[in-house]
Amino acid sequence: MPSCTDLAPGILRQRLVVEGYPAYPITDQHIKRYLTELSEVTAMTTLIEPVTHISDLYGWAGWIHWETSGAHFYSWERPISFFSVDIYTCKAFDPAVVVAYTKDFFRASEIVAKEF
């Protein structure tokens, strides 16, 4: 695989993945509220309300579209209770604030994050 050279250094791109173990089973209403509030936490402009879908094999997924990109959310109940949030924006935000908000929202027993 070729090395990752920044092909567009004049365009801001920020990515953050946050994962953890929630204290409760996650529903579509949790995902919609989380993504709506995440928009406020990151000061992003929402273009459409959050969309969710459930798969019998893999669990819940959700997405929100922002003027400056968006965020995807995934949750599993099996084989373990787990969630993963993937945020991609062309507008800067504070990752520490997002991680703290996510941990509090899901009352996560453990949480990790990686910024790209």
Summary of the structure (lengths in Angstrom):
residues: 116
radius of gyration: 14.5
end to end distance: 17.6
largest distance: 42.3
contacts: 327
relative contact order: 0.30
helix: 22%
strand: 38%
